[in-house]
Amino acid sequence: MTSGITPSGACSNKVKFSSPRAFCRPPGKPQEKAFQLIKEQHLEQLPMHEFLMRIRAQLLWAWARLDEAEASARSGIDVLSAFQPQQQLQCLALLVQCSLARGDLDNARTQLNRLENLLGNGQYHSDWISNADKVRVIYWQMTGDKKSAANWLRHTPKPEFANNHFLQGQWRNIARAQILLGEFESAEIVLEELNENARSLRLMSDLNRNLLLLNQPVLAGPDVKTTPSGCCLMRCNWRTVPVSSATL
């Protein structure tokens, strides 16, 4: 049984496992110079400015500075007020992530309604779709909404490849949905194949995220009965540790 991912090639190189945060750095001088240029050239109302605000929000979120991340994402949406609303999709996904990290499911649902409306009324690049689907699947995990997850899993296109960050991310979304639905073997197969591609292409942060997520279907296997604390961690993970869930 395979996931349907086309192999990208074989490689025997070993890759060290470390936290995804190791690949993030706090916003620094390069961003400050970019913001200064935006101000000097009066580019505040162009999508270029929104892109900078969004990247800053992603970095701040990765460092658990949620209030600042949310403020940056909202500023990005404000920048795009004169443009098509579909361009707000990425910043909306970040707002949902912040709400999920706080465990504020009501606010997350409100933002998700806007996000899903935009998804149904536009054409988007694969990374935009992957980011939007990620927060949707994590919300379903945290609320135990298996019906929505199953419906999404039936209808979402399965990428043929997993040879870049965006496609790796979407396959992780598929694995998350499979975990929620109890399809642990299928999820494990997907993640193992993702790891093969990530090692071959040296997609370090993706490999780390895959390994973190791979731990969950393994914990839910037959041996879980012998480790009560591990069982509790697995069964409660999506609801009790929203920040951990959302970082994957």
C-alpha contacts under 8 A as a table, 3 or more apart, distances in Angstrom:
res1	aa1	res2	aa2	distance
1	M	189	I	7.95
2	T	5	I	7.62
2	T	189	I	6.48
2	T	190	V	7.45
3	S	186	S	7.24
3	S	189	I	6.43
3	S	190	V	5.38
3	S	193	E	7.70
4	G	160	E	6.85
5	I	159	P	7.22
5	I	160	E	5.43
5	I	161	F	5.38
5	I	162	A	6.60
5	I	190	V	7.89
5	I	193	E	7.18
6	T	160	E	5.94
6	T	161	F	5.20
6	T	162	A	7.39
7	P	10	A	7.93
7	P	161	F	7.32
7	P	162	A	7.98
7	P	193	E	7.75
7	P	196	E	7.79
7	P	197	N	6.52
8	S	161	F	7.63
8	S	162	A	7.72
8	S	163	N	6.51
8	S	197	N	5.72
8	S	200	S	7.16
8	S	201	L	7.87
9	G	197	N	7.10
9	G	200	S	6.28
10	A	196	E	7.31
10	A	197	N	7.88
10	A	200	S	5.88
11	C	196	E	7.93
11	C	199	R	6.79
11	C	200	S	4.91
12	S	199	R	8.00
12	S	200	S	7.77
13	N	199	R	7.06
13	N	200	S	7.65
14	K	199	R	7.44
15	V	199	R	6.87
15	V	202	R	7.86
15	V	204	M	7.45
17	F	207	L	7.90
17	F	208	N	5.91
18	S	22	A	6.82
18	S	208	N	6.49
19	S	22	A	5.48
19	S	23	F	7.84
19	S	208	N	6.75
20	P	23	F	5.68
20	P	24	C	7.33
20	P	205	S	5.70
20	P	208	N	6.40
20	P	209	R	6.87
21	R	24	C	5.12
21	R	25	R	7.89
21	R	62	A	6.63
21	R	63	W	7.43
22	A	25	R	7.74
23	F	205	S	7.03
24	C	59	L	6.68
24	C	62	A	7.19
25	R	28	G	7.98
25	R	59	L	7.02
26	P	59	L	6.34
26	P	60	L	6.92
26	P	63	W	7.49
27	P	30	P	7.95
27	P	31	Q	6.32
27	P	32	E	7.89
27	P	56	R	6.41
27	P	59	L	6.75
27	P	60	L	7.56
28	G	31	Q	5.73
28	G	32	E	6.34
29	K	32	E	4.90
29	K	33	K	6.05
30	P	33	K	5.23
30	P	34	A	6.29
31	Q	34	A	4.97
31	Q	35	F	6.16
31	Q	52	L	7.47
31	Q	56	R	7.90
32	E	35	F	5.11
32	E	36	Q	6.10
33	K	36	Q	4.96
33	K	37	L	6.20
34	A	37	L	5.10
34	A	38	I	6.30
34	A	52	L	7.81
35	F	38	I	5.01
35	F	39	K	6.32
35	F	49	H	7.70
35	F	52	L	7.57
36	Q	39	K	5.14
36	Q	40	E	6.13
37	L	40	E	5.07
37	L	41	Q	6.01
38	I	41	Q	5.42
38	I	42	H	5.90
38	I	43	L	4.93
38	I	44	E	6.05
38	I	49	H	6.82
39	K	42	H	5.06
39	K	43	L	6.36
39	K	44	E	6.50
40	E	43	L	7.88
43	L	46	L	5.60
43	L	48	M	7.72
43	L	49	H	6.88
44	E	49	H	5.76
44	E	79	V	6.98
45	Q	49	H	6.83
45	Q	79	V	5.16
45	Q	80	L	7.03
46	L	49	H	5.67
46	L	50	E	7.06
46	L	79	V	6.81
46	L	80	L	7.35
47	P	50	E	4.90
47	P	51	F	6.19
47	P	79	V	7.07
47	P	80	L	6.55
48	M	51	F	5.14
48	M	52	L	6.58
49	H	52	L	5.22
49	H	53	M	6.32
49	H	76	G	7.38
49	H	79	V	7.09
50	E	53	M	5.00
50	E	54	R	6.02
50	E	75	S	7.56
50	E	76	G	4.39
50	E	77	I	7.18
50	E	79	V	5.85
50	E	80	L	6.92
51	F	54	R	5.06
51	F	55	I	6.19
51	F	76	G	7.33
52	L	55	I	5.17
52	L	56	R	6.13
53	M	56	R	5.13
53	M	57	A	6.10
53	M	72	S	5.42
53	M	73	A	6.42
53	M	75	S	6.85
53	M	76	G	5.38
54	R	57	A	4.95
54	R	58	Q	6.23
54	R	72	S	6.66
54	R	73	A	5.72
54	R	76	G	6.19
54	R	90	Q	7.67
54	R	91	C	6.31
55	I	58	Q	5.10
55	I	59	L	6.35
56	R	59	L	5.17
56	R	60	L	6.12
56	R	69	A	7.28
56	R	72	S	6.85
57	A	60	L	5.09
57	A	61	W	5.96
57	A	68	E	7.22
57	A	69	A	4.19
57	A	70	E	6.79
57	A	71	A	7.82
57	A	72	S	5.20
57	A	73	A	5.74
57	A	94	L	7.55
58	Q	61	W	5.09
58	Q	62	A	6.18
58	Q	69	A	6.79
58	Q	94	L	7.36
59	L	62	A	5.10
59	L	63	W	6.52
59	L	69	A	7.74
60	L	63	W	5.19
60	L	64	A	6.42
60	L	65	R	5.18
60	L	66	L	6.84
60	L	68	E	6.60
60	L	69	A	5.07
61	W	64	A	4.93
61	W	65	R	5.48
61	W	66	L	5.47
61	W	68	E	7.93
61	W	69	A	5.27
61	W	98	C	7.34
62	A	65	R	7.55
62	A	247	T	7.46
65	R	68	E	5.67
65	R	69	A	6.11
66	L	69	A	4.91
66	L	70	E	5.96
66	L	98	C	5.99
67	D	70	E	5.20
67	D	71	A	6.19
68	E	71	A	5.03
68	E	72	S	6.18
69	A	72	S	5.18
69	A	73	A	6.23
69	A	98	C	7.56
70	E	73	A	5.10
70	E	74	R	6.15
70	E	94	L	7.30
70	E	95	L	5.86
70	E	98	C	6.47
71	A	74	R	5.13
71	A	75	S	6.13
72	S	75	S	4.99
72	S	76	G	6.22
73	A	76	G	4.99
73	A	77	I	6.43
73	A	91	C	5.10
73	A	92	L	7.40
73	A	94	L	6.51
73	A	95	L	6.57
74	R	77	I	5.04
74	R	78	D	6.27
74	R	91	C	7.13
74	R	95	L	7.69
75	S	78	D	4.96
75	S	79	V	6.28
76	G	79	V	5.13
76	G	80	L	6.59
76	G	88	Q	7.87
76	G	91	C	6.56
77	I	80	L	5.18
77	I	81	S	6.45
77	I	88	Q	5.74
77	I	91	C	6.40
77	I	92	L	7.84
78	D	81	S	5.17
79	V	82	A	7.56
80	L	83	F	5.22
80	L	84	Q	7.59
80	L	85	P	7.54
80	L	87	Q	7.09
80	L	88	Q	6.84
81	S	84	Q	7.82
81	S	85	P	7.48
83	F	87	Q	7.23
84	Q	87	Q	5.95
85	P	88	Q	5.51
85	P	89	L	7.72
85	P	118	L	7.42
86	Q	89	L	5.74
86	Q	118	L	5.61
86	Q	119	L	7.80
86	Q	121	N	7.64
86	Q	122	G	6.46
87	Q	90	Q	7.28
88	Q	91	C	5.54
88	Q	92	L	6.08
89	L	92	L	5.11
89	L	93	A	6.23
89	L	115	L	6.13
89	L	118	L	6.84
89	L	119	L	7.77
89	L	128	W	7.36
89	L	132	A	7.42
90	Q	93	A	5.14
90	Q	94	L	6.49
90	Q	128	W	6.34
90	Q	131	N	7.25
90	Q	132	A	7.22
91	C	94	L	5.00
91	C	95	L	6.36
92	L	95	L	5.02
92	L	96	V	6.33
92	L	111	Q	6.69
92	L	112	L	7.88
92	L	114	R	7.85
92	L	115	L	6.27
93	A	96	V	5.09
93	A	97	Q	6.24
93	A	112	L	7.79
93	A	115	L	7.02
93	A	131	N	6.71
93	A	132	A	5.56
93	A	135	V	6.59
94	L	97	Q	4.92
94	L	98	C	6.28
95	L	98	C	5.16
95	L	99	S	6.38
95	L	108	A	7.70
95	L	111	Q	7.13
96	V	99	S	5.11
96	V	100	L	6.13
96	V	107	N	7.75
96	V	108	A	4.95
96	V	109	R	7.90
96	V	111	Q	5.97
96	V	112	L	6.65
96	V	135	V	6.59
97	Q	100	L	5.06
97	Q	101	A	6.06
97	Q	108	A	7.72
97	Q	135	V	6.22
97	Q	246	A	6.76
98	C	101	A	5.09
98	C	102	R	6.37
99	S	102	R	5.14
99	S	103	G	6.14
99	S	104	D	5.02
99	S	105	L	6.67
99	S	107	N	6.32
99	S	108	A	5.22
100	L	103	G	4.86
100	L	104	D	5.86
100	L	105	L	6.29
100	L	108	A	6.24
100	L	139	Y	7.10
100	L	242	P	6.06
100	L	243	V	7.17
100	L	246	A	7.13
101	A	104	D	7.66
101	A	242	P	5.08
101	A	243	V	4.32
101	A	244	S	7.97
101	A	246	A	6.54
102	R	242	P	7.09
102	R	243	V	7.20
103	G	239	R	8.00
103	G	242	P	6.11
104	D	107	N	5.70
104	D	108	A	6.25
105	L	108	A	4.83
105	L	109	R	6.01
105	L	139	Y	7.63
106	D	109	R	5.17
106	D	110	T	6.42
107	N	110	T	5.04
107	N	111	Q	6.33
108	A	111	Q	5.24
108	A	112	L	5.98
108	A	139	Y	7.76
109	R	112	L	4.88
109	R	113	N	6.18
110	T	113	N	5.32
110	T	114	R	6.91
111	Q	114	R	5.28
111	Q	115	L	6.25
112	L	115	L	4.79
112	L	116	E	5.89
112	L	136	R	7.21
113	N	116	E	5.30
113	N	117	N	6.19
114	R	117	N	5.17
114	R	118	L	6.39
115	L	118	L	5.20
115	L	119	L	6.23
115	L	132	A	7.43
116	E	119	L	4.87
116	E	120	G	6.29
117	N	120	G	5.31
117	N	121	N	6.54
118	L	121	N	5.10
118	L	122	G	6.41
119	L	122	G	5.94
119	L	123	Q	7.72
119	L	129	I	7.91
124	Y	128	W	6.08
124	Y	129	I	6.39
125	H	128	W	5.46
125	H	129	I	6.52
126	S	129	I	5.13
126	S	130	S	6.04
126	S	166	F	6.20
126	S	167	L	7.16
127	D	130	S	4.98
127	D	131	N	6.12
127	D	166	F	4.75
127	D	167	L	7.52
128	W	131	N	5.28
128	W	132	A	6.18
129	I	132	A	5.12
129	I	133	D	5.96
129	I	170	Q	7.98
130	S	133	D	5.15
130	S	134	K	6.02
130	S	166	F	6.46
130	S	167	L	7.56
130	S	169	G	6.01
130	S	170	Q	4.90
130	S	173	N	7.53
131	N	134	K	5.13
131	N	135	V	6.81
131	N	169	G	7.74
132	A	135	V	5.73
132	A	136	R	6.53
133	D	136	R	4.98
133	D	137	V	6.08
133	D	170	Q	7.59
133	D	173	N	6.87
134	K	137	V	5.32
134	K	138	I	6.18
134	K	169	G	7.93
134	K	170	Q	7.58
134	K	173	N	5.67
135	V	138	I	5.08
135	V	139	Y	6.02
135	V	246	A	7.54
136	R	139	Y	5.15
136	R	140	W	6.35
137	V	140	W	5.04
137	V	141	Q	6.18
137	V	149	A	6.65
137	V	173	N	6.68
137	V	176	R	6.96
137	V	177	A	6.39
138	I	141	Q	4.90
138	I	142	M	6.15
138	I	176	R	7.74
138	I	238	W	7.60
138	I	245	S	7.07
138	I	246	A	6.66
139	Y	142	M	5.10
139	Y	143	T	6.16
140	W	143	T	5.13
140	W	144	G	5.56
140	W	145	D	4.67
140	W	146	K	6.87
140	W	148	S	7.08
140	W	149	A	6.54
141	Q	144	G	5.06
141	Q	145	D	6.52
141	Q	146	K	7.78
141	Q	177	A	7.79
141	Q	180	L	6.12
141	Q	238	W	5.72
141	Q	239	R	7.62
142	M	145	D	7.91
142	M	238	W	4.77
142	M	239	R	4.76
142	M	242	P	7.39
143	T	239	R	7.28
144	G	180	L	7.55
145	D	148	S	5.79
145	D	149	A	6.54
146	K	149	A	4.99
146	K	150	A	5.94
146	K	180	L	6.69
146	K	181	L	6.18
147	K	150	A	5.22
147	K	151	N	6.19
148	S	151	N	5.12
148	S	152	W	6.09
149	A	152	W	5.13
149	A	153	L	6.03
149	A	177	A	5.69
149	A	180	L	7.66
149	A	181	L	7.60
150	A	153	L	5.03
150	A	154	R	6.20
150	A	177	A	7.30
150	A	181	L	7.20
151	N	154	R	5.24
151	N	155	H	6.45
152	W	155	H	5.32
152	W	156	T	5.69
153	L	156	T	5.59
153	L	174	I	6.73
153	L	177	A	6.84
153	L	178	Q	7.98
158	K	171	W	7.53
159	P	162	A	7.08
159	P	167	L	6.66
159	P	170	Q	7.79
159	P	171	W	7.44
161	F	167	L	6.91
162	A	165	H	7.80
162	A	167	L	4.94
162	A	168	Q	5.01
162	A	171	W	7.41
162	A	194	L	6.61
162	A	197	N	6.64
163	N	167	L	6.69
163	N	168	Q	6.96
163	N	197	N	6.36
163	N	198	A	7.37
163	N	201	L	7.20
164	N	167	L	5.60
164	N	168	Q	6.11
164	N	203	L	7.59
165	H	168	Q	5.14
165	H	169	G	6.10
165	H	203	L	7.31
165	H	206	D	6.70
166	F	169	G	5.12
166	F	170	Q	6.47
167	L	170	Q	5.10
167	L	171	W	6.28
168	Q	171	W	5.22
168	Q	172	R	6.25
168	Q	194	L	6.66
168	Q	206	D	6.91
169	G	172	R	5.04
169	G	173	N	6.36
169	G	206	D	7.71
170	Q	173	N	4.94
170	Q	174	I	6.43
171	W	174	I	4.94
171	W	175	A	6.27
171	W	190	V	7.24
171	W	191	L	7.99
171	W	194	L	7.74
172	R	175	A	4.90
172	R	176	R	6.12
172	R	190	V	7.94
172	R	191	L	7.15
172	R	210	N	7.14
173	N	176	R	5.03
173	N	177	A	6.35
174	I	177	A	5.21
174	I	178	Q	6.27
174	I	187	A	7.72
175	A	178	Q	4.96
175	A	179	I	6.15
175	A	186	S	7.63
175	A	187	A	4.58
175	A	188	E	7.61
175	A	190	V	6.48
175	A	191	L	7.01
176	R	179	I	5.07
176	R	180	L	6.30
176	R	187	A	7.35
176	R	213	L	7.90
177	A	180	L	5.09
177	A	181	L	6.26
178	Q	181	L	5.05
178	Q	182	G	6.17
178	Q	183	E	4.84
178	Q	184	F	6.54
178	Q	186	S	6.92
178	Q	187	A	5.59
179	I	182	G	5.06
179	I	183	E	5.54
179	I	184	F	5.44
179	I	187	A	6.22
179	I	216	Q	7.85
179	I	217	P	6.38
180	L	183	E	7.52
183	E	186	S	5.56
183	E	187	A	6.29
184	F	187	A	5.05
184	F	188	E	6.04
184	F	217	P	5.05
184	F	218	V	7.67
184	F	220	A	7.50
184	F	221	G	7.65
185	E	188	E	5.12
185	E	189	I	6.26
185	E	217	P	7.51
186	S	189	I	5.17
186	S	190	V	6.30
187	A	190	V	5.13
187	A	191	L	6.21
187	A	214	L	7.92
187	A	217	P	7.05
188	E	191	L	5.16
188	E	192	E	6.06
188	E	214	L	6.28
188	E	217	P	6.45
188	E	218	V	7.61
189	I	192	E	5.20
189	I	193	E	6.23
190	V	193	E	5.29
190	V	194	L	6.18
191	L	194	L	4.89
191	L	195	N	6.16
191	L	210	N	5.98
191	L	211	L	7.73
191	L	213	L	7.87
191	L	214	L	6.17
192	E	195	N	5.04
192	E	196	E	6.45
192	E	214	L	7.83
193	E	196	E	5.08
193	E	197	N	6.49
194	L	197	N	5.21
194	L	198	A	6.02
194	L	207	L	7.67
194	L	210	N	7.13
195	N	198	A	4.89
195	N	199	R	5.95
195	N	207	L	5.67
195	N	210	N	6.61
195	N	211	L	7.71
196	E	199	R	5.32
196	E	200	S	6.18
197	N	200	S	5.10
197	N	201	L	6.13
198	A	201	L	5.26
198	A	202	R	5.53
198	A	203	L	4.68
198	A	204	M	6.88
198	A	206	D	6.51
198	A	207	L	5.48
199	R	202	R	4.92
199	R	203	L	6.46
199	R	204	M	7.47
199	R	207	L	6.92
200	S	203	L	7.90
203	L	206	D	5.46
203	L	207	L	6.12
204	M	207	L	5.13
204	M	208	N	6.37
205	S	208	N	5.12
205	S	209	R	6.25
206	D	209	R	5.06
206	D	210	N	6.02
207	L	210	N	5.07
207	L	211	L	6.18
208	N	211	L	5.14
208	N	212	L	6.26
209	R	212	L	5.13
209	R	213	L	6.21
209	R	248	L	5.44
210	N	213	L	5.17
210	N	214	L	5.86
210	N	248	L	7.90
211	L	214	L	4.89
211	L	215	N	6.41
212	L	215	N	5.50
212	L	216	Q	7.55
212	L	248	L	7.20
213	L	216	Q	5.67
213	L	217	P	7.78
213	L	248	L	6.83
214	L	217	P	6.05
214	L	218	V	6.63
215	N	218	V	5.26
215	N	219	L	6.18
216	Q	219	L	5.12
216	Q	220	A	6.40
216	Q	234	M	6.51
217	P	220	A	5.02
217	P	221	G	6.53
218	V	221	G	5.38
219	L	223	D	7.46
219	L	224	V	5.84
219	L	230	G	6.85
219	L	231	C	7.05
219	L	234	M	6.53
220	A	223	D	7.66
220	A	224	V	5.74
220	A	231	C	7.05
220	A	234	M	6.60
221	G	224	V	5.76
222	P	225	K	6.79
223	D	226	T	5.68
223	D	227	T	7.30
224	V	227	T	5.40
224	V	228	P	7.03
224	V	230	G	6.71
224	V	231	C	5.50
225	K	228	P	6.18
225	K	231	C	6.87
227	T	230	G	5.26
227	T	231	C	6.16
228	P	231	C	4.95
228	P	232	C	6.23
229	S	232	C	5.16
229	S	233	L	6.25
230	G	233	L	4.99
230	G	234	M	6.18
231	C	234	M	5.16
231	C	235	R	6.09
232	C	235	R	5.22
232	C	236	C	5.92
232	C	237	N	7.97
233	L	236	C	5.40
233	L	237	N	5.44
234	M	237	N	5.26
235	R	238	W	7.72
236	C	239	R	5.56
236	C	240	T	5.73
236	C	241	V	7.79
237	N	240	T	5.47
237	N	241	V	5.44
237	N	242	P	7.52
237	N	245	S	7.24
238	W	241	V	5.99
238	W	242	P	5.92
238	W	245	S	5.98
239	R	242	P	6.05
241	V	244	S	5.47
241	V	245	S	6.37
242	P	245	S	5.02
242	P	246	A	6.07
243	V	246	A	5.21
243	V	247	T	6.27
244	S	247	T	5.40
244	S	248	L	7.16
245	S	248	L	6.00
